[in-house]
Amino acid sequence: MNNKMGESYFKLKWNVQGIFDNFSSIEKELEHQIDLLPENNLNDRKKLTNWINQLKEIDVKLQNFKTSKLIELEKHVNYHFAEPDLVVLTLIQPSIKNLFSELYSYYSKAGLEYNFEPYLNLDEAAKVLALIGDAVIDLALVQILWQPNISNVGGLSEKRADLASNKNLARICDKWDLFDFRIPSNPNQQEAKAEKVNHVKGTIVEALFGVMYVESGLDQIISSTVLLK
């Protein structure tokens, strides 16, 4: 019974390996569709080209992250991530669903077969990782802030709230230089109110802790949560 409880977090694992590897096949199909269009059909050419450019931008960004930034991030958190594609999910922004909803609609109307379901759920997957991270950060902070003397218990909630706040998590996001790796990057986010920007940054950090929990469990989170101080 104890073993099952201790290993229960493994049930949360997703099979995401290679989920981002097929962008080139979508790009090739869209390029083929452009070749089939009449020369004077400028609107559809522009629409297809825009989708191709968006896919290329996303692909370049995630490849740059996995080949360079991920190594730097692992040094910051003193943890080796087992599945890079799961870490990439932490950077996914809600606006990505617009792209894949449009592609799904186009493929359906054109009679083209492709399983867009995983891509249509990328933003929801990122939200779930952040939800998990938010919960385990709170629990881990209680563990590391706990005082055996009940006379000191009054400050626990206040300290936990401060360390788990979007403002503090945004500070960590900036320290780890993750904001510019958002997928896709939305220039308008940088011009938003500080509160909204901090929420986006905080969500990325929460999602990273969610990944660490999914991969390695609560002990790893307790060890890593000291980084929030």
QUIDA-V720404 format. One record per residue. RES is the residue in three letters. BURIAL is # if it has 16 or more other ideal C-beta (glycine too) atoms within 10 Angstrom, else .. D_FIRST is the distance of its C-alpha to the first C-alpha in Angstrom with 2 decimals. Layout:
# QUIDA-V720404
res=RES burial=BURIAL d_first=D_FIRST
res=RES burial=BURIAL d_first=D_FIRST
This chain:
# QUIDA-V720404
res=MET burial=. d_first=0.00
res=ASN burial=. d_first=3.80
res=ASN burial=. d_first=5.45
res=LYS burial=. d_first=5.21
res=MET burial=. d_first=6.36
res=GLY burial=. d_first=8.65
res=GLU burial=. d_first=10.08
res=SER burial=. d_first=10.53
res=TYR burial=# d_first=14.17
res=PHE burial=. d_first=15.03
res=LYS burial=. d_first=15.24
res=LEU burial=. d_first=18.25
res=LYS burial=. d_first=20.29
res=TRP burial=. d_first=23.73
res=ASN burial=. d_first=26.04
res=VAL burial=# d_first=29.09
res=GLN burial=. d_first=30.62
res=GLY burial=. d_first=34.33
res=ILE burial=# d_first=34.42
res=PHE burial=# d_first=37.56
res=ASP burial=. d_first=39.34
res=ASN burial=. d_first=41.34
res=PHE burial=# d_first=43.56
res=SER burial=. d_first=46.46
res=SER burial=. d_first=46.45
res=ILE burial=# d_first=46.75
res=GLU burial=# d_first=49.53
res=LYS burial=. d_first=51.39
res=GLU burial=# d_first=51.28
res=LEU burial=# d_first=52.62
res=GLU burial=. d_first=55.34
res=HIS burial=. d_first=56.24
res=GLN burial=# d_first=56.51
res=ILE burial=# d_first=58.87
res=ASP burial=. d_first=61.05
res=LEU burial=. d_first=61.37
res=LEU burial=. d_first=62.62
res=PRO burial=. d_first=66.35
res=GLU burial=. d_first=67.75
res=ASN burial=. d_first=68.73
res=ASN burial=. d_first=65.26
res=LEU burial=. d_first=64.58
res=ASN burial=. d_first=62.05
res=ASP burial=. d_first=59.57
res=ARG burial=. d_first=60.19
res=LYS burial=. d_first=59.39
res=LYS burial=. d_first=56.22
res=LEU burial=# d_first=54.89
res=THR burial=. d_first=55.92
res=ASN burial=. d_first=54.13
res=TRP burial=# d_first=50.85
res=ILE burial=# d_first=51.35
res=ASN burial=. d_first=52.01
res=GLN burial=# d_first=48.92
res=LEU burial=# d_first=46.74
res=LYS burial=. d_first=48.47
res=GLU burial=. d_first=48.00
res=ILE burial=# d_first=44.27
res=ASP burial=# d_first=43.96
res=VAL burial=. d_first=45.96
res=LYS burial=# d_first=43.96
res=LEU burial=# d_first=40.53
res=GLN burial=. d_first=41.85
res=ASN burial=. d_first=43.36
res=PHE burial=# d_first=40.11
res=LYS burial=. d_first=38.10
res=THR burial=. d_first=40.81
res=SER burial=. d_first=41.75
res=LYS burial=# d_first=40.08
res=LEU burial=# d_first=36.48
res=ILE burial=. d_first=37.23
res=GLU burial=. d_first=38.72
res=LEU burial=# d_first=35.79
res=GLU burial=. d_first=33.33
res=LYS burial=. d_first=35.54
res=HIS burial=. d_first=35.50
res=VAL burial=# d_first=31.71
res=ASN burial=. d_first=31.19
res=TYR burial=# d_first=28.67
res=HIS burial=. d_first=29.07
res=PHE burial=# d_first=28.13
res=ALA burial=. d_first=26.75
res=GLU burial=# d_first=28.31
res=PRO burial=. d_first=31.77
res=ASP burial=# d_first=32.11
res=LEU burial=# d_first=29.12
res=VAL burial=# d_first=30.97
res=VAL burial=# d_first=34.14
res=LEU burial=# d_first=32.48
res=THR burial=# d_first=32.39
res=LEU burial=# d_first=36.20
res=ILE burial=# d_first=36.75
res=GLN burial=# d_first=38.93
res=PRO burial=. d_first=39.22
res=SER burial=. d_first=42.77
res=ILE burial=# d_first=41.60
res=LYS burial=# d_first=40.92
res=ASN burial=. d_first=44.67
res=LEU burial=# d_first=45.48
res=PHE burial=# d_first=43.11
res=SER burial=. d_first=43.96
res=GLU burial=. d_first=47.60
res=LEU burial=# d_first=46.93
res=TYR burial=# d_first=44.94
res=SER burial=. d_first=47.83
res=TYR burial=# d_first=50.41
res=TYR burial=# d_first=48.71
res=SER burial=. d_first=48.38
res=LYS burial=. d_first=52.05
res=ALA burial=. d_first=53.20
res=GLY burial=. d_first=51.36
res=LEU burial=. d_first=49.31
res=GLU burial=. d_first=45.81
res=TYR burial=. d_first=43.04
res=ASN burial=. d_first=39.43
res=PHE burial=. d_first=39.51
res=GLU burial=. d_first=36.26
res=PRO burial=. d_first=34.23
res=TYR burial=# d_first=37.12
res=LEU burial=# d_first=37.51
res=ASN burial=. d_first=33.95
res=LEU burial=# d_first=34.21
res=ASP burial=# d_first=34.98
res=GLU burial=. d_first=32.10
res=ALA burial=# d_first=29.70
res=ALA burial=# d_first=31.19
res=LYS burial=# d_first=30.74
res=VAL burial=# d_first=27.03
res=LEU burial=# d_first=26.57
res=ALA burial=# d_first=28.60
res=LEU burial=. d_first=26.61
res=ILE burial=# d_first=23.36
res=GLY burial=# d_first=25.32
res=ASP burial=# d_first=26.83
res=ALA burial=. d_first=23.55
res=VAL burial=# d_first=21.91
res=ILE burial=# d_first=25.29
res=ASP burial=. d_first=25.45
res=LEU burial=. d_first=22.05
res=ALA burial=# d_first=22.90
res=LEU burial=# d_first=26.33
res=VAL burial=. d_first=25.08
res=GLN burial=. d_first=23.14
res=ILE burial=# d_first=26.27
res=LEU burial=# d_first=28.75
res=TRP burial=. d_first=27.08
res=GLN burial=. d_first=29.50
res=PRO burial=. d_first=28.66
res=ASN burial=. d_first=31.96
res=ILE burial=. d_first=31.83
res=SER burial=. d_first=35.51
res=ASN burial=. d_first=34.67
res=VAL burial=. d_first=32.18
res=GLY burial=. d_first=34.97
res=GLY burial=. d_first=35.27
res=LEU burial=. d_first=31.64
res=SER burial=. d_first=31.96
res=GLU burial=. d_first=35.33
res=LYS burial=. d_first=34.27
res=ARG burial=# d_first=31.20
res=ALA burial=. d_first=33.47
res=ASP burial=. d_first=36.04
res=LEU burial=# d_first=33.80
res=ALA burial=# d_first=32.06
res=SER burial=. d_first=35.43
res=ASN burial=# d_first=37.00
res=LYS burial=. d_first=39.87
res=ASN burial=# d_first=37.79
res=LEU burial=# d_first=35.72
res=ALA burial=# d_first=39.08
res=ARG burial=# d_first=40.32
res=ILE burial=# d_first=37.47
res=CYS burial=# d_first=38.21
res=ASP burial=. d_first=41.84
res=LYS burial=. d_first=40.99
res=TRP burial=# d_first=39.08
res=ASP burial=. d_first=41.89
res=LEU burial=# d_first=39.79
res=PHE burial=# d_first=41.77
res=ASP burial=. d_first=44.40
res=PHE burial=# d_first=41.85
res=ARG burial=# d_first=40.96
res=ILE burial=# d_first=41.04
res=PRO burial=# d_first=43.50
res=SER burial=# d_first=45.38
res=ASN burial=. d_first=47.16
res=PRO burial=. d_first=50.23
res=ASN burial=. d_first=50.37
res=GLN burial=. d_first=47.08
res=GLN burial=. d_first=48.78
res=GLU burial=. d_first=51.49
res=ALA burial=. d_first=49.19
res=LYS burial=. d_first=48.79
res=ALA burial=. d_first=46.87
res=GLU burial=. d_first=44.20
res=LYS burial=. d_first=43.51
res=VAL burial=# d_first=43.61
res=ASN burial=# d_first=41.16
res=HIS burial=. d_first=38.78
res=VAL burial=# d_first=38.99
res=LYS burial=# d_first=38.49
res=GLY burial=# d_first=35.61
res=THR burial=# d_first=33.84
res=ILE burial=# d_first=34.16
res=VAL burial=# d_first=32.54
res=GLU burial=# d_first=29.69
res=ALA burial=# d_first=29.12
res=LEU burial=# d_first=29.09
res=PHE burial=# d_first=26.32
res=GLY burial=# d_first=24.52
res=VAL burial=# d_first=24.97
res=MET burial=# d_first=23.69
res=TYR burial=# d_first=20.48
res=VAL burial=# d_first=20.05
res=GLU burial=# d_first=20.82
res=SER burial=# d_first=19.18
res=GLY burial=# d_first=17.01
res=LEU burial=. d_first=17.67
res=ASP burial=. d_first=18.67
res=GLN burial=# d_first=21.51
res=ILE burial=# d_first=22.63
res=ILE burial=# d_first=22.83
res=SER burial=# d_first=24.87
res=SER burial=# d_first=27.07
res=THR burial=# d_first=27.70
res=VAL burial=. d_first=30.18
res=LEU burial=. d_first=32.39
res=LEU burial=# d_first=33.06
res=LYS burial=. d_first=34.98
